[in-house]
């Protein structure tokens, strides 16, 4: 029995791998994704306006979560990162939407 509790022989695994490789040799190459059809149009998100990419944005916050990670090396606007030498740091994500319907995920 293996470390993971499975009772599968190496010989069986090798045969299975060879069988999979044989099956995949005749498989066609993956196709390019098709452009969206008319029925998808109402569900597509609007393009991100250029002004949203510069500076602060206002959005309605609908959800929040948090994880920990390494601190930023530099502040996005220049200068020192407060408490940047301590690890790990909390990273908060706010999810929501702007008045124009654009989805937002803000990392704080």
Protein Blocks (a to p, Z undefined) as FASTA:
>chain_A
ZZkopacdfklmmmmmmmmmmmmmmpccddddddddfklmmmpccdddfklmgocddddd
fbdcdddddddfbdfkgpjdehklpccddddddddddfkopacdddZZ
